Amino acid sequence: MKRLLSLSEVQEQQVDSIFTAFSEEFNVLDEELRLAQRDTAMSEEDLVLRMNVSSQEKKDLKALRELELKNLLGPEQLLIYEEQIQPQKPQVLHFGIHNRADCNVCKE
C-alpha cells in the first residue's frame, strides 16, 4: 500500500496509527465475543444475537477505518487506492462457494 500510493512520511505514520488504533478495537470485540461464547449462563439465542451484533460492529469499524484512510489521501492516491488496493465489491448478489478470480460476476 505504501509503495503503490507513494505515501509521504507523515501519511505513513498516520496510516500506521489508524491501523494500530482499529486493530486494538477489533481485538476488544474479539475478546468480548470469546467471553460471551464461554459464558455458560448465556442462552443460545443471546449468544447468536451477540455474534450478530459483533459482526455488525466489525463491519462498522471497517467502514470507519476506510473512511479515515481515504481522508488522508490526495486525489491521485485515492484513485489508485479505490482501483487497486480496495476495489468495490460487485453489487450483484449470487450464491455458492466459488473462486472469485474465475467468476464472471465477481470480475466485473
Contacts in CASP RR format, 6 or more apart in sequence:
PFRMAT RR
TARGET T0000
AUTHOR 0000-0000-0000
METHOD contacts of the structure
MODEL  1
MKRLLSLSEVQEQQVDSIFTAFSEEFNVLDEELRLAQRDTAMSEEDLVLR
MNVSSQEKKDLKALRELELKNLLGPEQLLIYEEQIQPQKPQVLHFGIHNR
ADCNVCKE
1 7 0 8 1.000
1 15 0 8 1.000
1 81 0 8 1.000
1 85 0 8 1.000
2 12 0 8 1.000
2 15 0 8 1.000
4 80 0 8 1.000
4 84 0 8 1.000
4 85 0 8 1.000
5 11 0 8 1.000
5 73 0 8 1.000
5 77 0 8 1.000
5 80 0 8 1.000
5 81 0 8 1.000
5 85 0 8 1.000
6 77 0 8 1.000
7 15 0 8 1.000
7 77 0 8 1.000
11 72 0 8 1.000
11 73 0 8 1.000
14 72 0 8 1.000
15 69 0 8 1.000
15 72 0 8 1.000
18 65 0 8 1.000
18 68 0 8 1.000
18 69 0 8 1.000
18 72 0 8 1.000
19 65 0 8 1.000
22 61 0 8 1.000
22 64 0 8 1.000
22 65 0 8 1.000
25 61 0 8 1.000
26 58 0 8 1.000
26 61 0 8 1.000
29 54 0 8 1.000
29 57 0 8 1.000
29 58 0 8 1.000
29 61 0 8 1.000
32 54 0 8 1.000
33 50 0 8 1.000
33 51 0 8 1.000
33 54 0 8 1.000
36 42 0 8 1.000
36 47 0 8 1.000
36 50 0 8 1.000
36 51 0 8 1.000
37 47 0 8 1.000
39 47 0 8 1.000
42 50 0 8 1.000
66 86 0 8 1.000
69 81 0 8 1.000
70 78 0 8 1.000
70 81 0 8 1.000
73 81 0 8 1.000
82 88 0 8 1.000
90 105 0 8 1.000
90 106 0 8 1.000
90 108 0 8 1.000
92 105 0 8 1.000
92 108 0 8 1.000
94 103 0 8 1.000
94 105 0 8 1.000
98 106 0 8 1.000
100 106 0 8 1.000
101 107 0 8 1.000
END
